[in-house]
Structure formats: structure tokens, C-alpha cells
Amino acid sequence: MRVAVLSIGDELLSGEVVDTNASHIADRLFQAGGRVARHLTVPDDAQEIESALKELGERSDAVIVTGGLGPTPDDLTAEAAARAAGTELELSPEALLHLDLFAQRISGGLHPSNRRQALLPKGCALIPNPLGTACGFVVRIGQADCFFMPGVPYEMERMLEDTVLPKLRESLPTGWQRVTLKLFGIAEAAIAELLEGAIPPESPVQLAYCVKFPEIHLILRAKETDASPLQQAAGELRRRLSSYLIAEDREGMDDRLALLLRESGLTLSLAESCTGGMIAAHITAMAGSSAYFLEGNVTYSNEAKSRMLKVPAVLIAEHGAVSAEVARAMALGAREAAGSDLALSVTGIAGPDGGSPDKPVGTVYLALADKGSCRVERFNFQGDRARVRSITCFTALDWLRRYLLARETTPGRG
């Protein structure tokens, strides 16, 4: 089945907005057993939209369209769809009733400009929208059924699941299953070397690499009828890459770390400099984090390090704020101040300025303190400020993950 996606909006072509709708549609369609054969993006121009619809309608079995169904003058999708289908717009009583009921529930009354959202191609079938004002619709253009939905992502996603995918599944072949393994701390070339021979050439399982900095995702795909080979392949990859496997499928590093912290019964405090609170944001992104996370200190200045974490000023003067000595003192100070079981600290030079020959931009020190020890290590990360901060944050989280995993497998430690 040839399925095309048409994205509509000036903001998509100017770079102001990233088209997450198209990737979500492709992902869900693939899991349902289909595949996007073509994707076009056009501006808010009625002629451009009409032309794209006619072209895709002649070359596709189905077209999924997002955007341009709002109440403003630049929302021209319904008008262009009617022209492409060789019909005209008419007021849909059902769409108008939906608009009125939705408006009463949200704001107490329908704004006059919203009435134009009920002007739809004559004879079209509606796609219900339980989360917004604009109903979607289905109309035949060329040889394709064209499904029109608003561009608001959470509205589109609900309508796709409730109406569009169930309709498309009637004509799609067997669906696909997928396992996504999320890795950190290893390069693609090293992964390929470790996986040599892991999936036999005759296997029905497909393997794809996807870089989502600072992670690398391995995506295993197979038809629903090949579920057993898929699980066997996934198990072999887990075994070979266990040291770098941080999460799977819809879980992320934050989910896995939250589980480990809950199971450990340990409490945590943080002392951040160059990451400016990014680590704390990841920790507290998970519900229930108050059970193990006590506090975080963003001690950006030297004075703050001394005042809040009791780092001796003479230590900073002698070794510099970015040093193993200061990172250790920050971790020990954070642990003492919070009374936590663990304390993680980070200090570094994110750039673009501040580097020196012996400590260039990207120099970072991490420290992890527990009751009996404090581990400190230097890293030299590459990239711009955003990348240095991001990989520093993930490295710190991974340190904590590895510590908790090692603790689980150490005899005599509960």
C-alpha cells in the first residue's frame, strides 16, 4: 500500500517549527505494517496545497495530511482539498456542532472566526477530534483516500490512533514488531565490531542504527510472524552490549536510573557547575523522585562553591575551579550538607571561552562520593557548548547508573 504524507505550513519550511508530526506518522504506520513512500512539505498557499494533493492523489493509495485547518486566514487546507477533489466547500452541521460544544466547554462560547473551521469539502467524512476545535475529514482525490488532520501534535496523534490507522489497517499487510536498544558511551564503529555475526544473514530480522546524540539507538525490526527470531536477536545484542545498554524501547536513561535509585534505597544530592542544573532536571523529571533525591546545588561561581559546599578558597586558588581536587571537594561538601548517601559533582569548561593549553574547552571533572570513598575522573569532550553540556550530563547519569548496578551485584551489599 502506497501511503504519502503531506505537511502544510510556512513555519515548517522556514525552520521555525520541527515537523514531528511526519516522523510520528511514519513510526506508527510502520508498526501497523505500512511504510511512508513519500513525504512532501508545502507552504500555506492554496495553489501549492492543491497541486501537491493532486500529485500525491494520483501516485498513492492513501495520503495523510496535517496542518492548515485552523480559524485564521492562512488556514487554506480545506479550500484546497475541495478544489483538488473537484467539489466545493459547504457548512458541515456536524462539525459546527462539535465546534460549538467544544467552545462552550473551554471558553463559554464560539468565536465567529471559528465557524470557518466547519466549512469542509462537500460529501467528506469527518474525523472526530476530541482534543481540539478542528474536525478532520476524509475525501477522495485521484485514486487516494486523503485523511486531513490539524497540525497540533497531540490532537493529530489522537486522531491518527482513533480513526486513521484503524481505517488503513484494513488494507495493510501483517504488522511489524520492533525492539529499540539505547546505548551510551560507545561509538558506532565499536558497536559494529561487537555485533559482527550476531544476526545471521538469513535472519528475517532487520537492524538499523540511529544516532540521537548523545545516545545511539539500535532498532531491530521483524514482521509479527517472526517474533521469535526478533527476540532471539535482541537477546544476543543485549548480551554483547550489556555494559552500554542504558534503556529499551520507550524508556530512557531517566526511567532506568529512577528504578535503580528506588530499588537501592539510597539518597542522592548534586553539585553542578558547568551543567547548570541539567543533571537535577533529569533526576526530577521522574515522578516520585522525592523519595531519593534530596537537593541540588548549582554552584557556578567560586564564591558559591566555597559558601554552599565548603570548598576551601585556597584549594580553588591552587588547583583551579576545574580540577580533580575541587570536584572531589564539591561532592564531599554536597553529601555532608544534604546528609545524603551519595553525592555527584561536576565542574568543567563548556566553552566557547575559558580554555587553556592544559585545560582546553571540553575539560570536565566528575566526582561521585559515597560513605567510604570518592571517585574522581577527568574527561575531554568535543563539540560546541551545547554538546559538551549534554554529554557531561549523560556521563554523570551513566556513572550513577553503573555505580548502582555494580552495587546490586556486589556480595554482601543490599
C-alpha positions as CSV (number, residue, x, y, z in Angstrom):
1,M,0.0,0.0,0.0
2,R,1.5,3.3,-1.1
3,V,1.0,5.9,1.7
4,A,2.2,9.5,1.4
5,V,2.4,12.3,4.0
6,L,1.7,15.9,3.2
7,S,2.8,18.5,5.8
8,I,1.4,22.0,5.4
9,G,2.8,25.2,7.0
10,D,5.1,28.1,6.3
11,E,6.7,27.6,9.7
12,L,7.8,24.1,8.7
13,L,9.7,25.4,5.6
14,S,11.3,28.4,7.5
15,G,12.7,26.2,10.2
16,E,10.7,27.8,13.0
17,V,9.0,24.5,13.8
18,V,10.3,21.0,13.5
19,D,7.9,18.6,11.8
20,T,7.5,16.0,14.5
21,N,4.1,15.0,13.0
22,A,5.7,13.4,9.9
23,S,8.1,11.3,12.0
24,H,5.3,10.2,14.3
25,I,3.1,9.2,11.4
26,A,5.9,7.2,9.8
27,D,6.7,5.5,13.1
28,R,3.1,4.4,13.8
29,L,2.4,3.5,10.2
30,F,5.5,1.2,10.2
31,Q,4.4,-0.5,13.3
32,A,1.0,-1.1,11.7
33,G,2.6,-2.8,8.8
34,G,2.8,0.0,6.3
35,R,5.5,2.5,5.2
36,V,5.6,6.1,4.1
37,A,6.5,6.0,0.4
38,R,6.7,9.8,0.0
39,H,6.7,12.9,2.2
40,L,6.1,16.5,0.9
41,T,6.0,19.8,2.7
42,V,4.3,22.8,1.2
43,P,3.6,26.4,2.4
44,D,0.3,27.9,3.4
45,D,-0.6,28.6,-0.2
46,A,-3.9,27.2,-1.6
47,Q,-2.4,26.6,-5.1
48,E,0.6,24.8,-3.7
49,I,-1.5,22.6,-1.5
50,E,-3.9,21.8,-4.3
51,S,-1.1,20.9,-6.6
52,A,0.6,18.6,-4.0
53,L,-2.7,16.9,-3.3
54,K,-3.4,16.2,-7.0
55,E,0.1,14.8,-7.5
56,L,0.1,12.6,-4.4
57,G,-3.5,11.5,-5.1
58,E,-2.5,10.1,-8.4
59,R,0.5,8.2,-7.1
60,S,-0.7,7.0,-3.8
61,D,-3.3,4.7,-2.2
62,A,-3.7,7.0,0.8
63,V,-2.4,10.4,1.8
64,I,-2.2,11.6,5.4
65,V,-2.3,15.4,5.6
66,T,-1.5,17.6,8.6
67,G,-1.8,21.4,9.1
68,G,-3.9,24.3,7.8
69,L,-7.2,23.6,9.5
70,G,-7.2,26.5,11.9
71,P,-9.5,29.5,12.1
72,T,-7.1,32.1,10.6
73,P,-7.0,33.4,7.0
74,D,-3.8,31.5,6.3
75,D,-5.5,28.1,7.0
76,L,-6.3,27.1,3.5
77,T,-6.2,23.4,3.5
78,A,-10.0,22.7,3.4
79,E,-10.4,25.1,0.4
80,A,-7.5,23.5,-1.5
81,A,-8.8,20.0,-0.7
82,A,-12.2,20.8,-2.1
83,R,-10.7,22.1,-5.4
84,A,-8.4,19.1,-5.7
85,A,-11.3,16.8,-5.2
86,G,-13.4,18.7,-7.8
87,T,-16.0,19.8,-5.4
88,E,-16.8,22.9,-3.2
89,L,-16.9,23.8,0.4
90,E,-20.1,23.6,2.4
91,L,-21.0,24.1,6.0
92,S,-20.9,20.9,8.0
93,P,-23.6,20.8,10.7
94,E,-21.8,18.1,12.5
95,A,-18.5,20.0,12.5
96,L,-20.3,23.2,13.6
97,L,-22.0,21.4,16.5
98,H,-18.6,20.0,17.6
99,L,-17.1,23.5,17.4
100,D,-20.0,24.9,19.5
101,L,-19.9,22.2,22.2
102,F,-16.1,22.4,22.4
103,A,-16.1,26.2,22.7
104,Q,-18.7,26.1,25.4
105,R,-16.7,23.6,27.4
106,I,-13.5,25.5,27.1
107,S,-14.3,29.2,26.9
108,G,-18.1,29.6,27.2
109,G,-18.9,30.4,23.5
110,L,-17.9,30.1,19.9
111,H,-15.8,32.9,18.4
112,P,-17.1,33.9,15.0
113,S,-13.8,33.2,13.3
114,N,-14.0,29.6,14.4
115,R,-17.1,29.0,12.2
116,R,-14.8,28.8,9.1
117,Q,-13.5,25.5,10.5
118,A,-16.8,23.9,9.8
119,L,-16.5,24.8,6.1
120,L,-15.4,21.4,4.6
121,P,-15.4,19.7,1.2
122,K,-18.9,18.6,0.2
123,G,-19.6,15.0,0.9
124,C,-16.5,14.4,3.0
125,A,-16.5,12.1,6.0
126,L,-15.5,13.6,9.4
127,I,-12.6,12.5,11.6
128,P,-13.6,13.3,15.2
129,N,-11.2,15.5,17.2
130,P,-11.8,15.0,21.0
131,L,-9.0,17.4,21.9
132,G,-9.4,20.4,19.7
133,T,-11.8,22.6,17.7
134,A,-11.0,21.4,14.1
135,C,-12.6,18.2,13.0
136,G,-10.6,16.3,10.4
137,F,-12.1,14.9,7.3
138,V,-11.6,12.2,4.6
139,V,-12.0,12.9,0.9
140,R,-11.2,11.1,-2.3
141,I,-8.6,12.8,-4.5
142,G,-7.4,10.9,-7.6
143,Q,-7.1,7.3,-6.6
144,A,-6.3,8.0,-2.9
145,D,-8.2,8.4,0.2
146,C,-6.9,11.6,1.8
147,F,-7.0,12.0,5.6
148,F,-6.8,15.6,6.8
149,M,-5.9,16.4,10.4
150,P,-4.9,19.5,12.3
151,G,-1.2,20.2,12.8
152,V,-1.3,20.4,16.6
153,P,0.7,17.3,17.5
154,Y,-1.3,16.0,20.4
155,E,-4.6,16.4,18.5
156,M,-3.2,14.8,15.4
157,E,-1.7,11.8,17.3
158,R,-5.1,11.1,19.0
159,M,-7.0,11.3,15.7
160,L,-4.4,9.1,14.0
161,E,-4.8,6.4,16.6
162,D,-8.6,6.6,16.9
163,T,-9.6,6.9,13.3
164,V,-6.9,7.0,10.6
165,L,-4.8,3.9,11.5
166,P,-7.8,1.6,12.1
167,K,-9.0,2.5,8.6
168,L,-5.7,2.0,7.0
169,R,-5.1,-1.3,8.8
170,E,-8.0,-2.8,6.7
171,S,-5.7,-2.6,3.7
172,L,-2.3,-3.1,5.3
173,P,-0.3,-6.4,5.4
174,T,1.0,-8.0,8.6
175,G,2.3,-5.5,11.1
176,W,5.8,-5.2,12.3
177,Q,7.4,-5.6,15.8
178,R,10.3,-3.6,16.9
179,V,12.9,-3.6,19.7
180,T,14.9,-0.4,20.3
181,L,18.1,-0.7,22.3
182,K,19.5,2.6,23.6
183,L,23.3,2.8,24.1
184,F,25.6,5.3,25.6
185,G,29.4,5.5,25.9
186,I,30.4,3.6,22.7
187,A,31.0,4.6,19.1
188,E,29.1,3.2,16.1
189,A,32.3,1.6,14.7
190,A,32.8,-0.2,18.0
191,I,29.2,-1.4,18.1
192,A,29.5,-2.8,14.6
193,E,32.7,-4.7,15.6
194,L,31.0,-6.2,18.7
195,L,27.9,-7.2,16.7
196,E,29.8,-9.0,13.9
197,G,27.9,-12.2,13.3
198,A,25.2,-11.5,15.9
199,I,22.4,-11.7,13.3
200,P,22.8,-14.4,10.6
201,P,22.4,-13.3,7.0
202,E,19.4,-15.5,6.6
203,S,17.6,-14.0,9.6
204,P,14.3,-12.1,8.9
205,V,15.4,-9.5,11.5
206,Q,16.4,-6.1,10.2
207,L,18.9,-4.0,12.1
208,A,19.3,-0.2,11.8
209,Y,21.5,2.4,13.6
210,C,20.1,5.7,14.7
211,V,22.3,8.4,16.3
212,K,20.3,10.6,18.8
213,F,23.1,12.4,20.5
214,P,24.5,11.6,22.9
215,E,22.8,8.2,22.6
216,I,23.0,5.6,19.8
217,H,19.8,3.6,19.2
218,L,19.8,0.1,17.6
219,I,16.5,-0.7,16.0
220,L,15.6,-4.3,15.4
221,R,12.5,-4.9,13.2
222,A,10.7,-8.0,12.1
223,K,7.2,-9.0,10.9
224,E,4.8,-10.1,13.6
225,T,5.1,-13.6,12.3
226,D,8.8,-13.5,13.0
227,A,8.5,-12.6,16.7
228,S,10.7,-15.5,17.9
229,P,13.8,-14.6,15.7
230,L,13.3,-10.9,16.8
231,Q,13.5,-11.8,20.5
232,Q,16.5,-14.1,19.9
233,A,18.4,-11.4,18.1
234,A,17.5,-8.8,20.7
235,G,18.7,-11.1,23.5
236,E,22.1,-11.7,21.7
237,L,22.5,-7.9,21.3
238,R,21.7,-7.3,24.9
239,R,24.3,-9.8,25.9
240,R,27.1,-8.3,23.7
241,L,26.3,-4.7,24.6
242,S,25.2,-5.1,28.2
243,S,27.8,-2.6,29.5
244,Y,26.5,0.2,27.3
245,L,22.7,-0.6,27.3
246,I,21.0,2.2,29.2
247,A,17.3,1.6,28.3
248,E,15.0,0.0,25.8
249,D,12.0,0.9,23.6
250,R,10.0,3.9,25.1
251,E,12.1,4.0,28.3
252,G,15.1,6.3,28.6
253,M,18.1,6.9,30.9
254,D,15.9,8.8,33.4
255,D,13.4,5.8,33.7
256,R,16.1,3.3,34.3
257,L,18.0,5.4,36.8
258,A,14.8,6.2,38.7
259,L,14.2,2.4,39.1
260,L,17.7,1.7,40.3
261,L,17.6,4.5,42.8
262,R,14.2,3.4,44.2
263,E,15.5,-0.2,44.5
264,S,18.7,0.8,46.1
265,G,17.1,2.8,48.9
266,L,19.9,5.3,48.7
267,T,19.5,9.1,48.7
268,L,21.3,11.5,46.4
269,S,22.5,15.1,46.3
270,L,24.1,17.0,43.4
271,A,26.7,19.8,43.0
272,E,26.7,21.2,39.4
273,S,28.8,23.9,37.9
274,C,29.1,23.7,34.0
275,T,25.8,21.8,33.6
276,G,23.9,24.4,35.5
277,G,21.2,22.1,36.9
278,M,20.8,19.8,33.8
279,I,21.5,16.7,35.9
280,A,19.0,17.7,38.5
281,A,16.4,18.3,35.8
282,H,16.8,14.7,34.5
283,I,16.6,13.3,38.0
284,T,13.5,15.2,39.0
285,A,11.8,14.6,35.6
286,M,10.6,11.3,37.0
287,A,7.5,11.1,39.3
288,G,8.4,10.0,42.8
289,S,12.0,11.3,42.7
290,S,11.5,13.0,46.1
291,A,11.9,9.5,47.6
292,Y,15.6,9.5,46.8
293,F,16.7,13.0,45.6
294,L,17.4,15.4,48.5
295,E,18.8,18.5,46.9
296,G,20.9,20.0,44.1
297,N,23.4,22.9,44.2
298,V,24.2,24.9,41.1
299,T,27.5,26.5,42.3
300,Y,28.6,28.3,39.3
301,S,30.9,30.9,40.9
302,N,34.0,30.2,43.0
303,E,32.4,32.0,45.9
304,A,29.3,29.8,45.7
305,K,31.4,26.7,45.8
306,S,33.0,27.9,49.0
307,R,29.9,29.3,50.6
308,M,27.5,26.4,49.8
309,L,29.8,23.4,49.6
310,K,32.6,24.5,51.9
311,V,35.2,24.1,49.2
312,P,38.3,25.9,50.6
313,A,39.1,29.0,48.6
314,V,42.8,28.1,48.8
315,L,42.0,24.8,47.0
316,I,40.3,26.7,44.2
317,A,43.2,29.2,44.0
318,E,45.8,26.5,43.9
319,H,44.2,24.0,41.5
320,G,41.5,26.0,39.7
321,A,37.8,25.6,39.8
322,V,38.0,22.9,37.1
323,S,40.2,20.3,38.8
324,A,40.1,16.9,40.4
325,E,40.6,18.4,43.8
326,V,37.7,20.8,43.5
327,A,35.4,18.2,42.0
328,R,36.1,15.9,45.0
329,A,35.6,18.7,47.5
330,M,32.3,19.6,45.8
331,A,31.0,16.0,46.0
332,L,32.1,15.6,49.7
333,G,30.6,19.0,50.5
334,A,27.3,18.3,48.9
335,R,27.0,14.9,50.6
336,E,27.7,16.5,54.0
337,A,25.4,19.4,53.5
338,A,22.4,17.2,52.4
339,G,23.1,14.2,54.6
340,S,22.7,12.0,51.5
341,D,24.1,8.5,50.9
342,L,25.5,9.6,47.5
343,A,26.7,12.9,46.0
344,L,27.6,13.6,42.4
345,S,29.5,16.7,41.3
346,V,30.6,18.1,38.0
347,T,32.9,21.0,37.1
348,G,34.2,21.8,33.7
349,I,34.8,24.2,30.8
350,A,31.8,24.1,28.4
351,G,33.1,26.9,26.2
352,P,33.4,28.6,23.8
353,D,35.8,30.5,26.0
354,G,37.7,29.8,29.2
355,G,40.0,27.0,27.9
356,S,43.8,26.9,28.3
357,P,46.6,24.6,26.9
358,D,46.4,22.2,29.8
359,K,42.6,22.5,30.3
360,P,41.1,23.1,26.9
361,V,37.4,23.6,26.2
362,G,35.6,20.3,26.9
363,T,37.7,19.5,30.0
364,V,35.3,18.1,32.7
365,Y,35.8,16.5,36.1
366,L,33.2,14.3,37.7
367,A,33.2,13.0,41.2
368,L,30.9,10.5,43.0
369,A,31.1,10.2,46.8
370,D,29.6,7.6,49.0
371,K,30.1,6.7,52.7
372,G,33.5,5.3,52.2
373,S,35.1,6.7,49.0
374,C,35.1,9.4,46.4
375,R,35.8,8.6,42.8
376,V,37.1,11.4,40.5
377,E,37.8,11.3,36.8
378,R,38.8,13.8,34.1
379,F,37.1,13.8,30.6
380,N,37.9,15.7,27.5
381,F,34.7,16.1,25.5
382,Q,34.4,17.5,22.0
383,G,31.9,19.8,20.4
384,D,30.2,23.2,21.0
385,R,28.9,24.3,24.3
386,A,25.5,22.5,24.0
387,R,27.1,19.2,23.1
388,V,29.7,19.4,25.9
389,R,27.0,20.2,28.5
390,S,24.8,17.4,27.1
391,I,27.4,14.7,27.1
392,T,28.6,15.8,30.5
393,C,25.1,15.4,31.9
394,F,24.7,12.0,30.4
395,T,28.1,10.8,31.5
396,A,27.2,11.8,35.1
397,L,23.9,10.0,34.9
398,D,25.7,6.9,33.5
399,W,28.2,7.0,36.2
400,L,25.4,6.8,38.8
401,R,23.7,4.0,36.8
402,R,26.9,2.0,36.7
403,Y,27.5,2.5,40.4
404,L,24.1,1.3,41.3
405,L,24.3,-1.7,39.0
406,A,27.7,-2.7,40.5
407,R,26.3,-2.3,44.0
408,E,23.5,-4.7,43.1
409,T,25.9,-7.4,42.1
410,T,28.4,-6.9,44.9
411,P,28.1,-9.7,47.5
412,G,27.1,-8.5,50.9
413,R,25.7,-5.2,49.7
414,G,21.9,-4.9,49.8
